[in-house]
Amino acid sequence: MTAHSSPQIPADPHPAHRLKLGNIRRAIEVIDPVFLSSPQYGCEAVSEAIGCALTLKLETANPIRSFKGRGASFLIAERLRRGEIGGRALVGASAGNWGQALAYACRSRGLPLILYAATRANPLKVERMRALGAEVRLAGDDFDAAKQAAEAFAAETGAMMLADGLDPEASEGAGTIALELMAGPTPPDCIVVPLGNGAMLTGIARWAKAVKPAVEIIGVQATGADAMEKSWRTGTLVFPPTVATIADGIGVRVPIAEAVEDMKGLVDDVHLVEDAALIEAMRLFHGRAGLVAEPSGAAGLAAILSRPELFRGRRVATILCGGNLTAEQMRTWLG
């Protein structure tokens, strides 16, 4: 789909929502085209194995192999349009994919960037962040510890913090996934979306629910990283002491209050999946569709595999949102 063939802004059932439908529509005019119009198709080989009609949105066929280029591209473009960056340093924190997206967006505009990542971050993702021009600083044992180090640096130096899930532009940019997904003649009955900091889930839910209010929106977290699920379900921010999952891209320990609030009234349910289900989903994508998914990228399919009775016979869409695996991870998980 091109920007010129995209639908008009739908009637807004939630006009006071932090994420704006007009911004999602405008984002397709701003986001680097390399991240737009990603492949989406009925994945028959996988559908046969799971008992539902699966539409797959492939968000790995781009230079950073993840969906996050959409949100980062829109965020940087908007900050520049509003004149907010000026001479300020830019800083972010990432498990890897958001950092690559920011680095790509900043490099294309000649902007220096500092990224914080955990000392145990995926080495392939760290290497790619540096290759894309970012200065990468390793701090803390997990993503949220690295994020706290980035926030401290921003507070001390006056640098501009670029936060996935917190900055609405990141979510609105991700919302263009739903703009493309819902434009076809037979939109899905249900969309199953990996849930980390919430940018992709809330952006997709915001547009999809406006186009088709009856569509069911399900987020997916790992059982070992359920802070956002627990916070959304209880209405109170929940801070587990540790994260224990192979899905580093959705391994969030500290929930973002704004993203939890954004989920209200839009997200119908959040499912938790075991790491074993993530590996099963990765192998199914690889064996049946010839696709490489990292654990976070396969979370939607893992949820379908874990509770097939909820999806059987329905039109279901999911997003393969990341495919950054090291050679060792591919040998271990994909055989």
N, C-alpha and C positions, 0 to 999 in steps of 0.2 A: 504494500500500500504506500502511496505517496502522500505527502501533506495535502496536496490538492484534491485527493479523492477521499479524504477522511470525513467522518460525519460531523454534523453541526453539534454544538454544545447542547446536551439534553436538558430537559427541565430538571431543576435542582431540588430534590426533596429535603436537602439539608443545607440551606443557604448560609447558615452561620458556621459551618464546619471550617476548621483551620485550613484544610486543603481545598483549593478552588478548582472547580471544573474548567473555568476559563483558562486557568494557568496550565492545566493538563493539555487542553486543546492547543494553547499557544506554544507549549513546549516542543511540539513536533516541528515548529518553524525554527527552533533555536538549537535543538540537540544536534550534535554532529551526526550527519546522515549515516555514518558507518555503523551506528548503534540502532538505527530505526529499521522498520519493515523486516524484522527477523522472521525466519521460516516458521510457519505454523501449518500443521497438517494432521489428518487423521492417521494415527500410527497403528496400522492394522495388526502388525505382528505382535505388538505389545497388548493391544486391545484383546486379541484372542486369548492371551495368557491371563488377563485380569477380569474378563467378563463384562466390560463396559466399553462404550465407544469413546476412546481416548483421543482428544486433540492435544498435541504436543506443541508448545511454544518453545522454540530452540533459541535460547539467549546466550549461547556460547560461540556462535559463528560471527565473531568480531575480534578486534585486535587484543582484547584483554580476557576473552573467554568467560565473560559474565555479564549479567544484566546491569551492573552498577554504572556503566558508562552513561546510561540515560540520565540518572539522577545527578551524577557529578557534572556532566556537561551542562545541564540546565542550571544547576546551582552556581557554577562559575560564571556562566553567561549573565545570569540575573544580578549577581554581585557587581559585575563590571558595568552592566547597564545602569544600575542605580548609583554608580560611583562610590561604592562602599569600600573597595579594596585600597585604593590610593597607593601609598607606599608601604602598607602593612605587610608583614610576613604572614604567610599562610601555613597553617599547621593542621594535621589530622591524625587520627588513630585508626588502625585497621588490622584485621586478621589477614588481610591480603588483597581481597578483591576490590573493596572500596578504595584502598590505597592506590591500586593500579589505575582505577578509574579517575581518581583525582590527579594522579601523576600525568595521565594521558591528556586530560583536559587542561591542566596547567602548562604542560609542555607546548601544546598547540597554540597557547596564547603568550608564551614567553614569560610565564610566572614561576618564580622559585617556590618550592614546596618542601616542608619538613614533615615527615611521617614517623609516628611512633608505632612500634609493633612489639608483641611479646617476645621474650627471649626464646620461647619454644614455638614461634610462628612457623608456618609452612615455609621451608627454605626456598622452594620454587617461587612462591609469591613474593618473598622478600627480594629475591634476585630480580624479579620482573619489576618491582617498584623502583629499584635502583636503576635498572636499565632504562626505565622511562623518565629518568632525570630527577627523581626525588632523593633528598637526603633522608636516609632511614636510620632511626635511632631505636635500639632494642632496650626495652625497659619492662620489668614486671613479668610475672609467671603466666598471665593470661591476657586476653584482649582488654578487659575492663581495667586491669592494672596499667596497661600501656596507655589507655585512654585517660586515666587519671594523671599520668605523667604529662601527656599532651596538654591537658587542661591547665595543669600547674604552669607549664611553660608559657601558655597563652596569657595566663593571668599575670605572670611576672614580667613579660616582655611587651604586652599589648598586641601580640600576634592575633590574627583572626582564626578562630577555631571553626573547622568545617566538619560538622557532625552528621553522620548518616543516621536517619531516623528522627533527629531533633530538628534539623533544618527542613522546613516544609518543601523547599524546592527539590530536595532529594526524593521525597515521596511523590511529588507531582510529576517529576521526570519519569519515575518508575510507573506512574499511572498510564503513560502512553502504551505500555504493554497491553492494558485492558482496552484502550482505544482501538488498537489493531485487532485484538482477539474478539471483540464484540461486534466488529464491523461486518462479519460474514452473514449469510442468509440464515444460518442455523446456530445462533449463539448457544453456548453450553448451558446445561442445567446447574452445573456445579463447577467451581474453580477451586483447586487445591494448591495452596501457595506456601512455600517455605517461609518460616517466621524467625528472623533474627532480631534486629533492631526495629523492624516493623515497616520500613520504608516501602518495600515492594508490596506487602500485604495491604497496607492502608491505601496506597496509591491505586492499586488494582481494584480494591473494594469500592473506593470512592467513585470511580467512573462506571464500573460494571453495574453497581446497584442503581445508578441513575438511569442507565440504559435499559436494564431489565431488573426491576425491583425483586422479582421472584428468584433470581439466581442465588444459589447458596455459595457462600464464601467461607472456606475452611482454611485456617492457618495450621502449620505443622511445625512443631518443635521436637527436639530430641528429649528423651526422658531425663537425660543427665544435664540438661540445660533448659529448664522450664520456667525461668523467671518471668518471662512475658506472659506465658499461659496462666500461671498462678496469679499474676497481678491483674490480668484482664478478668479472670473468673471470679476473683474475690473482691475486686474493686479497691484493693489496697496493694501498694507496691510491695513486692516480695523480693528479698535479697538472699538467695542461697549462698552459702559460704564458698562453694566451689562449683566448677563446671567439669563434667566428666562425659565427654562424647568425642567421637572421631569427627563430628561435623563442626569444624572450626568456624565455618562461615556463619553458622547460626548459634554459636556457643556463647551466648550472652548471659552474664552473671548479674549485671546491674540494669534493670529495666529503665526505659526512657518514659517518664510520666506523660509527656506530650503524645508519644506514639500509642501508649495504652489508651489515652483519651480518644485519639483518632479512631481506634478500633470500635468504640462504642456505637451501637446502632448500625454498623456496617458488617461486622464479622459475626457469622452465625455460630461458629464453633472453632475450637483449637484442639487438634489431636496431638498426642505424644507418641513418638515411635522409638523403638529400641535401635541400637547401633546395628544389630543383626539384620533388621529390616532394611536399614539404609544400604548395607552391603548387598542384600538380595536385590534391591531395586537397581543399584549400580550395575550388577551383573546382568539383570534383565535388560536394561537399556543397551548394554554393550553386546550381549548375545543376540538379542532380537532385533535391535535397531542400528547396531554399529556405532553407537554413540558413547562418548566418555563423559560421565558425570562425576563430579566430586560428591562427597556425602551430602552436603547441604543442597546441592543441585538435584539430588534424587529424593529429597524428603517428601515431595508431593506424591510420587509413585509409591514410596514406602508406606505412606498413610493408606493408600488404596489397597496395597497388599496386606496390610495389617487388619483392615476391617472391610473386606470385599463386599459383604452383604449390604453395606450402606451405599454402594456405588453401582451394584449390578444392574445392567440394563439401562443405565442413564448416559447422557452425553456429558462427559467429564473432561475438563481441561486442566492441565498442569504445566508448570514452567520448569524446564531444565535450565536452571539459572546460573550454573557455574560448572566449569570443567577443568579446573586447575589441579592436577595431580602430579606428584613427583613420580619418577620412574619406579622407585621402591614401592610407593603406594599402589601404582598400577599392577605391579607384580603380586603384591599382597592381596589386594581386593578384587582384581579382575582376572588373576591367574595368567 
